[in-house]
Amino acid sequence: MGLAHVGPIVGAVVYNRDVQVVRTGAPSTATPPPRGKVTTFSKASRRRLAFIAANTDVRFRTMVTLTYPREFPSDGRKVKRDVQAFLDYLRHHWNTPSYLWFLEFQKRGAPHIHILISCALSPSSIKRRALCQEVAAAWYRIVGSGDSRHLHAGTRTERVRLVDGAIRYAVKYAHKMRQKAVPPDYQNVGRFWACSRDVMPVPRAVVRCLEDDLRGSLEGWTWEPALDRPIYRVLYGFAARFRESGNVVDLPGCPAILGDTGCHCDNTPGLGCFTCSKWVTRTGARRSYVQ
């Protein structure tokens, strides 16, 4: 759980499961810094993935696992091109589903990819079998395998049985480091995960509160920080309890926080609307919530 070493608490943003604490003096993210070269699955990246997976409105109903044949690429740029080609296939044949994919490495050093998809599989076993064969053929063609064994074992397409099964899987993936170590001869790792834009979480409520108010809501919570410790920047799994505290106010009339072109709020900056205040910019607000 990240800590924010900036000014005093002035409010919070409530999502489906988590609560984002907002402070004055938070650095603007309207112009994000250049992306550095990715060499590991960093703690910050894992934290972002867990936040997005836990708070998205998208329900993932299917998971596809993509595996390479005996001969596999050791350049992340080639792997990302293959993943992009497969996503293009999904958009064309699966009616543009929402998706979240993440990368792992097998013991032999080969990359393999899990893709969570919003489309549901057919209840007909015959149609499901045909679809699985179609997916296998698409991946086989994309990687240029030429190995008949890979055609039959290079993909796995399965139904996500529980309503929150995909969320649990993604959050678990974000917190475990097994199969995340990059093989020594693997270059240009790039992203360990990515998602379609509609998967990004949307704020459910904006709360105006000070630190004392927030600590009052935290009393008795399992992860309540000590009084001499700063309150976590993200309170994971705290949204339901926070709503029960009675301090939650519905999202105000200003839609800029959701990506509109400007502020339409009559509230006083710094009190009623996080977007029109100086410490959260319109373009930086949404990005800052998922760091």
Stockholm file with secondary structure:
# STOCKHOLM 1.0

chainA/1-291         MGLAHVGPIVGAVVYNRDVQVVRTGAPSTATPPPRGKVTTFSKASRRRLAFIAANTDVRFRTMVTLTYPREFPSDGRKVKRDVQAFLDYLRHHWNTPSYLWFLEFQKRGAPHIHILISCALSPSSIKRRALCQEVAAAWYRIVGSGDSRHLHAGTRTERVRLVDGAIRYAVKYAHKMRQKAVPPDYQNVGRFWACSRDVMPVPRAVVRCLEDDLRGSLEGWTWEPALDRPIYRVLYGFAARFRESGNVVDLPGCPAILGDTGCHCDNTPGLGCFTCSKWVTRTGARRSYVQ
#=GR chainA/1-291 SS CCBCCSSCEEEEEECSSCEEEEETTCCCCSSCCCCCCCCSCCHHHHHHHHHHHHHCSCCCCEEEEEECCSSCCCBHHHHHHHHHHHHHHHHHHTTSCCEEEEEEECTTSCEEEEEEESSCCCSCHHHHHHHHHHHHHHHHHHHTCCCHHHHHHSEEEEECCSTTHHHHHHHHHHHCCTTCSCCTTCBCCCCSEEECGGGSCCCCEEEECCHHHHHHHHTTCTTCCCTTSCCBSEETTCHHHHHHTTCCEECCSCGGGGTCSSCCCCSCBTTTBTTTSTTSCHHHHHHHTTC
#=GC SS_cons         CCBCCSSCEEEEEECSSCEEEEETTCCCCSSCCCCCCCCSCCHHHHHHHHHHHHHCSCCCCEEEEEECCSSCCCBHHHHHHHHHHHHHHHHHHTTSCCEEEEEEECTTSCEEEEEEESSCCCSCHHHHHHHHHHHHHHHHHHHTCCCHHHHHHSEEEEECCSTTHHHHHHHHHHHCCTTCSCCTTCBCCCCSEEECGGGSCCCCEEEECCHHHHHHHHTTCTTCCCTTSCCBSEETTCHHHHHHTTCCEECCSCGGGGTCSSCCCCSCBTTTBTTTSTTSCHHHHHHHTTC
//
